[in-house]
């Protein structure tokens, strides 16, 4: 029911807010060990391991990450009470083929931790595999119950675009009622305006568009308004992570979400 102009969908603001209102303000996530269940939203704060580094450092040696390194880091996450979830890719195991990497990552998360873990979102096939593996662990009744057992971090291909592979992941996890984080990937000065307030406008729109899509697939599916907001060095074009603009933007993103 929205306006379509070529490849661009122009959303009515009231429509986006009405769809976002269908997502629960708080929800629980079920872990294999019920003592590791997570409460999302409200005053809860969840800590996740770092995600996506391609390299590992051991002593003075810095090299590409391997599957063995990935497994050892999962074991460390399992041993600490500081981190609540290993997420999906605490390290990129570059020695595994891309077409089966998600299967082995999921298998390790199941075998080596008893916590909530994240599924692969970057294709429909990979999402379906992760959902099937989770159902083997939890059983059909739990998998299709009220509390999600998986979450998926789905990026917007900013500015204002969802690519087909990520959309396939959103559709699969959304149809299964699993928790979805909609995260615009914004570098101010590259994929977003250079100023923090203008970038926040773009981020909010992209997040709401993704959340609305999830609610159209399955109303009431748990969603999180994600934020990856950083800046670009306008002299070199390099990403400038950890700057004050990013910190202000992330604090503001949390306030907007609440």
N, C-alpha and C positions, 0 to 999 in steps of 0.2 A: 503493500500500500504506500510505499515511498516513491519519491520522484527519481526516475532514472534518466541520466543525461549521458548518453554514450556508455562508457564503462564506469561512470561515477554515479553513486547513489547519494542523493541529497536527503538527509534525514530531517524529519520534523523534530525540533527539540523536545516537545511534549511527549512524542512517541518514545524517544530515547529514555526519558526519565521514567515513563510508565513501565517500560520493559525492565529497566534497572531495578525498579521497586519490587519486581517479582523475585529477585535473588534474595536469599535470607541474609539478615544483618549479622547473624552469628550461626555457626554450624560446627559439628564435631567431625573429626576424621578418625577412622578406626585403624589401629595398628594390629599386627599379628599378636603382639603382647599388649593386652588391654591396658596395662599400666603405662604404655607409651602413647595412648590415644591423645589426640590434639584437639584443643578448643580454639577455634579460629574466630576472630572478630571481638568486639567489645573491648575489654581491657587486657586481653591476652596478647602476649608477644611470643612469636615463634622464631627460633634461631636455626638457620640452615647452614650447612657447610658451604664453602666457596664453590662456585659452579663454573666449569669450562676451561680451567687453565690447561694449556697444551704441554707445559713443561713441568718437571719435577726437580727439586733440588735435594740432594742428600749430601751433607757436608759441603765440600767445595765443588761438587760435581753438579752441573745443570744439564739436563738432557730431556728428550721427548718422553712423555709419560707412556707407561706400558700397562697391560692388564694386571700384571702382578702388583704394580704400584697402586693401581686403582683399588684392588682388593685390600691392600694394606691400609689405605686411607679409610676404606669402609670399616675396617676393624677398629681403627682409632675412633671413628665417629661412634661406633657401638659402645666403646669403652667409656666415653665421657658423658656426663650428665649436662654439660653445657650446651651441646647441640641437640636439637630435637629431631632433625631429619637429615639424612644424607643427600636428599634431593635426587637428581638424576645423574649428573656427571661431575662428581667431585674432582675428577681428573679425566682428561681425554685419553683413552687408551689407544694410542696411535698404531699399535701393532695388530689391531683387530680390523678385519674388513668392514667397510662402512655398511654393507647391506645386512650384516648380522651383529653389528656392534651393540645395537639396542637390546638384543636378546640376551647377550652375555652380561651386559650391565644390569638388566633387570634380574637375571638369575643370581648374580652376586648380591644384589640388594636384598633378595629374599633369603639367601643362604646365610649371609654374614651379618645381617641386622634383623632386629624384630620391630623396627620402627616404620612409620609411614614413609613411603618413598614416592618418587615422581616418575611418571611414564614418559616415553618418547613422544613428542608432539609433532614432529616435522614431516610426517606422512600418514596417510590413512592406514596403510599396511602396518607400519610400526606401532601406531596407536592400538590397532586391533590385536596385535601380538601381545602388547603389555596388558591390555584388558583381559585377554584370555589367560595369561599367566597369573594375574591377580585372582581370577576366578578359581583357578586350580588351588590357590592357597586358601582362599576364604570360603569357597563354596558359593553356589548360585544365590542362595537365600541372602547371605550377607552382602554379596556383590551388588545385588539389586535391591538392597534395603534402603533405609533413610540416610545412613551415614556413608559418605564416600570413603574409599580406601586408597585411592590414588589421587594425585594432583598433577596437572600439566601446566607448564609455563609456556604460553603461546604468544609469540611476538607479533606486533604489527610491523610490517615492512614500510616504515615511515619514509616519506610523508603520505598519510591517507591511503594506504594500500595494504590489503591482506593478500599474500601470495597463495597459490592454489594448494601447495603442500601443507602449509600451516592451517588453511581452512579445512582440509581433510581431517587433520588432527582435532580441531575444534569440534567438528561435526561428530566424530567418533566418541570423544570423551563426553561431549554434551549429551548425546543420545543415551549414554550409559549412566548419566547422572553423577559423574565424577567431577571433582573440584577443578576449576579452570582459572588460572591467573592470566588476565589479558594485559600484556606488557608492551606498550609502545617503546621502540628502540630509538631514542632521540639523542642526537648529538647537536647541541645548539650551534648554529652557524653552518651546519651541513644538511641534516635531515629535518631541522626545525629552525624557527627564527632564533636569532642570536640572543635575544633578551629572555630572561626567565619568565616574566608574566606571559609573553606571547607564546613561548614554548609550552607553558602549562595549559593554555587554551587548546592548542593542538593535541596535547597528550590526553586531556580530558575527553575531547571529542572522539579520538581514536579508541580509548578505553570503553566509552559508553557504546560505541558502535559494535565493538566485539561482544560486550556483555549483552546487548540487545539481541545479537545473533544467537548467542547461547540460549537465551530465554525463549526465542522463537522455536529453537530445536526442541527444548524440553523446559517448560516453565518451572521455576523453582530450583533449577540447578545451581549449586553453590558457585559463586564467582568472587574473584578478588581483583580490585583495581590495581594493577601493577605499575611500576615506574622504573624505567632505566633512563635517567635524565643526566646527561653530562654535557660537556662543552667541547668545542673544537678550537685549537690554536689557530687563530686567523692568519698568522704569519706563515705557518708551515702546513696547515691542513691536518695536522696530527690530532687524534683524540687526546683530550686533556682531562684524564680521570682524576677525581679526588679534589677538584678545585672548589672554591667557595660557592660558585654558581650552582654546582651540582648539589652541594649540601643544602643551600636555600631551597632549591627546586624540590628535593626529596622531602624536606620538612613540610613544604607547602603541599606536596602531593598527598602526604598523610592526612593533613587537615582537610583537604578537599574530599578525600575518600570517606573520612568520618562524617 
